[in-house]
Amino acid sequence: MAITLGPNQYGKAEVRLVTVRRDGPVHHLKDLTVSTSLRGELAATHLTGDNAGVLATDTQKNTVYAFAKEAPVGEIEDFGLRLARHFTGTQENITGARIKIDEHGWDRIAVGGAPHDHAFSRSGDERRTTAVTVQGDRAWVVSGIDGLTLLKSTGSEFHGFPRDQYTTLAETSDRILATAVTAKWRYQGEDLDWAASHTEIRRVMLETFATKHSLSLQQTLYAMGEAVLEKRPEVAEVRLSLPNKHHFLVDLSPFGLKNDNEVFYAADRPYGLIEGTILRDDAEDPGPAWDIH
Ligand SMILES: O=c1[nH]c(=O)c2[nH]c(=O)[nH]c2[nH]1
């Protein structure tokens, strides 16, 4: 039996980086969680412990902080591309790099109705994300949204599903539909206005969730991805992971009360998990863009 080293990568996970841009009295915050992963000729350290080609994960973390000082961080996609190209361009045996970045939002605190110069409140659970992969001369950018919780209180049905001896779920023509969106979209090209693209993709997905009458969360998932591809030519492929955050009608009959679709129990777990990919049939080869672990 022969044993070999399979695919591997290494890096520093979840480097917490906060920058303050001090342009006069109005400060600008960036709050990022950055993870680096390097790939390449790394057999020696695994097989013999020879670390001559291992750029320490501590150095990778320091590079993130130094880069944040040396130039404005800017959009997360650009920061990721700069870091990835630095690692592959300066370490002989490092041929590939993936930089994952989550951006946490902050809102200015309103004081007397006016946004404060330097006091902020966290925007909530939603994060803007990116995963930049550089392999040789090529780059792939997959950006997205995490933790965007949505709910519609009508305009959702679920019926017509098979019934077997284990089925108890009642058919419904009017239910709450709620989810927490994890979306990832693969860009074609990298000379893009990342922030504007993110804003528009988010808007299209939200509008579709709100306006598409839903016969299943699967149908809503497809509609959201399809709308993004129809409206945003820079996107080749959309992947969505949508937990079905069940809201069960509470049985009020023991109290002599009728529940007219008004009182719900918001279940925590288990939850349905609906996942899917929507893509252009003429999209260019995804390369290593998705092989994320
Ligand atoms: O939109 C839904 N899709 C399902 O596959 C499913 N399964 C289930 O129990 N409820 C729902 N809702």
The ligand as an SDF file (V2000), in Angstrom:
LIG
                    3D

 12 13  0  0  0  0  0  0  0  0999 V2000
  -40.5210   25.3140    1.0490 O   0  0  0  0  0  0  0  0  0  0  0  0
  -40.4420   24.1820    1.5760 C   0  0  0  0  0  0  0  0  0  0  0  0
  -39.7090   23.2030    0.9680 N   0  0  0  0  0  0  0  0  0  0  0  0
  -39.5870   21.9400    1.4870 C   0  0  0  0  0  0  0  0  0  0  0  0
  -38.9110   21.0620    0.8980 O   0  0  0  0  0  0  0  0  0  0  0  0
  -40.2290   21.7000    2.7110 C   0  0  0  0  0  0  0  0  0  0  0  0
  -40.3150   20.5870    3.5090 N   0  0  0  0  0  0  0  0  0  0  0  0
  -41.0640   20.9430    4.5880 C   0  0  0  0  0  0  0  0  0  0  0  0
  -41.3220   20.1810    5.5670 O   0  0  0  0  0  0  0  0  0  0  0  0
  -41.4780   22.2390    4.4870 N   0  0  0  0  0  0  0  0  0  0  0  0
  -40.9820   22.7270    3.3320 C   0  0  0  0  0  0  0  0  0  0  0  0
  -41.0560   23.9500    2.7560 N   0  0  0  0  0  0  0  0  0  0  0  0
  1  2  2  0
  2  3  1  0
  2 12  1  0
  3  4  1  0
  4  5  2  0
  4  6  1  0
  6  7  1  0
  6 11  2  0
  7  8  1  0
  8  9  2  0
  8 10  1  0
 10 11  1  0
 11 12  1  0
M  END
$$$$
